C-alpha cells in the first residue's frame, strides 16, 4: 500500500507533552515526505495557534485547523475551505453556556478570543501547565466576548468551553448534540467540549483535501489521540491511535502507536516508510 498523505493531530500525538517535535519524529516525517507523501498537520488549534516549529517545517504545505473548519495552503497563502458557525447560532450556544459552570472562548478568522473575566480564571479550569501557558499566550481577552462578536458581525470557526467539574462536562457532552443538532460537538481534552459547524470535522477535511490533491483517502494514514480525531481515523486508509489517547479511539483504530512522549508517530512511520 502506498501512503500518499499523512494527517497528524498535534497535541497528544505528534507533539511531546512539552509541545515539541522530537528528533525521531522529525526524521520520520522528512523520510515520508521524501518518499512522496504529503505531511498535513490536522489540529483543533486555530491556524495562528499552530506552533512555529510546526508551521516552519520545510516539508509542510497544507494545514487542517480548527477541527477541520479551516484548510489552508501555506504556499499559495490562501484558504481552500472554511466551515463556520453563523453568529445567530453562536448566540444560541452562548445562551446555554452562560447557564453552565464553564468559561469559554471562540475562534474567528484564525484568531482566538475570550472575555477578560474568563481569561483571568483560566488557571481554575486548566491544570496542565503547558496547556495553560499556551492558552494565556494565544487568547485575546476582550472586555465582553458577546458584545465584541456582535460588533464584528462575523461567523465563528469554533467554540470551546472548559469545565472544572468532570461530571458537568460529561453531562454536556451527552446533552449538547441534541441541543444543537445543526452543529458538531466533540472534545480533545479531559476538561473541554468543542463545537464546530456540522460540516467541520477532521474526517471531512481529510476527504476534501484529498479531493483537492487528486488522491484517494484510502491511500492516507491518520494519527490522533482524542475523540475529535475519530472521523479522521475512520476516513483514512490507516487510522492510528496513540497509546496515551482515548481508549474509545484505540478501539476503532487500525493500529495503536506508542505514546506521544515515546515517538509513537515515528514508530509507525518507520514501518510504513523503511529506510
N, C-alpha and C positions, 0 to 999 in steps of 0.2 A: 504494500500500500504506500503510495507516495503522498506525503503530507505537504499540501500547498500553502497552508496558512496555520499559524499558531495563535490562539486567542488566550490572553493571560490576565486573570484578575491580579490586582496588585497587593493590597493589604491582606496578610494572612496566606498569600500564595507566592507570588514572585518575590515580594519584599520580605526581609527578615523582620523580626519584632522591633528592631531599631530603625526600620524603614529604609534599609539599604539593599542594594543588589549585590549578592555575593559574587566573588570572582568566578566560582564554578558555574553559577547560573549565567553570568555574562558570557562566558566562553561557550556554553552550550547553545545559547541563543545566537551567538555570532556564527557558530558552525551550522546551525539550522538555516540561517539566512544565506550563508554561502552555498548551501545545498539547494537554494531556490525557494525557500519558504518565506512568506510574509510573516513578520512578527507584529502582532497587534495587541497592545495593552487594552484591556476591557474592564473598566472600573466604575464604581459608584461615585467616585470623585468627579467634581466638575472639571472642565478642561484646564482652567487656570490653576487648579489644585493638584494636578498631577506633578509629582516631584521632578525637579530639574534633572536629576540623574536618569529618570526615565525619558523625559522629553528630549534629552540630549543624546540618546542612544543613536549612533550613526546608521543603524540598520532599521530604524522605525520610521515609517511614513504616516501610517493611519492610526487613529485613536478612536476608541469607543468610550465615551464618557457619560456620566450621569445615568448609569444603569441602562445605556442604550438610547437615551434621549438625544444624544449628540454624537454624530460620526464625523470625524474631521480629517482632512487631508492636509498634513503639515507642509508638504512640498508645494502644493498649489495655494496653500493658506486659505482654504475655503471649507465651509460646512457642506457635507454631502447629504446629510439628513438630520432633521431635528423634529422631535415629537414633544409637544408642550401642553401644559395644563392651562386652559383659559382662566383668566383672572376670576370670573364668576364661580368657576368650580373650586378654585383655590380658596375663595372666601368661604364656601361651604365647608371645606376641610378645616379651615381655621376656626370656624364657629364650634366645631366639635372639639378641636384641640384645646380651645380655651376653657373647656369643661373638665379636662383631664389633668392629672398631676405630671405635667411634662413641660419641657422647654422645647422650642422648635426653631428651625431655620429653613431656608429655601435657596434654590439656585435659579438665577435669572441671567441669561446671556453670558454664561460662562463665568459668573461671579457668585459668591455666596453671601447672603445677608441674614442678620439676626437682630432682634430687638436688643437694645442695650441692657435692659434688666435681665434678659435671658443670658446674654453674653457674660454678665458678671456672676452668674450662678453656674457656669459650665462645670466647675470643679465639684459641684454637688451631684452631678449626673455622670461625669466621665472619670472613671477611676484609673484607666490606663494612662500613664504619664506621657507616652509618645502620642497617643490619640489626643489628649488634652492640649498638648503643645501645638499639634497640627491645627486643631480647631481654633485655638486662640489666634494663631498666625493667619489663618486663611479666611476667617469670617469677618465681614464688615459690619460692625454694630451700627444700627440706626436707632433714633430715639423711639420710634414706634413702627414696627415692621409693617403692619397692615396699612397704616397711613402712607408709608413710603411706597408700598407696592401700588396702592390706588393712584398715587400721584404719577408713578411711572407708567401705569396702564399697560404693562407688557405681560405676556404669558410666562409661566414658570416651567422650568425643566424638571423640577424635583422638589419635594417637600420632605423634611426629615424631622422626626421627633425623638427626644431622648427621655428615658424613664430611669428613675432610681428605685422603682418598685417592680420586681420581676413579674409578680402576679398581674399587675395592671398592664404591663407590656404584653403578656401572653393573651390577656383578655382582648386587648386592642387588636392584636394580630388575627384573632378569630372573628372579631366583630366587624372590622373595617372593610373587608371585601364585600360584605353585604350592605354596609352603609354607603359605600362608594363603588357600585358595580361598574361604572364607566372609567374607573381608574385601576392602576396596577399596584397592589400592596405587597411589600416584601420586607426583608431585613438583611443586614450584613454583619451586625454586631449583637452581642448579648444584651445590649441596653438600648437598641434603637428600633424604629419602624420607619420604612421609606415608602413614599408614594410617588408614582410616575403616571404619565398618560398611559392609556390602555395599550397603545401600540409602541410602548417603550419598554423593552426588556433586552437583556444581553443576547438571548437566542434570536429574536427578530433582527437585532443589529448584526449578528453574525451572518444571517442569511442575506440581509441587504448588502453588506459589504462584499460578500462572496459574489452576489449578482453583479455588483459594480466591477469586480475584478475578473469576472468570467471564469470562476472556479466553482466546483461543487462543494456544498457543506460536508459531503461525505469525505472529502479529501482534506479535512481540517482536524486539528486537535485543540481542545479547550481545557484550561486548568482553572479550578476555583475551590473555594473553601466554605462558602455561605449559601444560604437559600436564594440570594439574588443571582447566584451563578447557575441555578438549576436549569433554566431554559437554555442557557448556553451549552451546558454539558450535554443536554438532550439533543440539541441541534447539530452538534459536532459529530464527525465520524468517530473520534475517540474522545470520550469525556473523562477527564482525570480529576478526581477529588483529592484534596490534601489530607494527610493523616491527622493533622491538627484541626480539621474543619468539622462542620456539622455532620453528625452521624447519619442523618437522613440523606444528605448529599452523597455520602460514601455508598449508600445502598443502591443508588440509581446510576452510579458512575461505572464506566467500563473498566477503569483501573483506579487504584489508590496509590498515590505517591507518598514518599516520606514527607515529614513536616516541613513547613516553610523555613524553619531555622536549621534544617538538615539538608538543604539544597535539593528539595524534592522535585522541583521543576527540572533541574539538570539531570537528576537520576533517571527520569523518564526520557528526556530528550536524548540522552546519551545512548539509549537503546534504539530510539527511532532514527537517530542520525549518527551512527557509529563513525568513529574517526577512521 
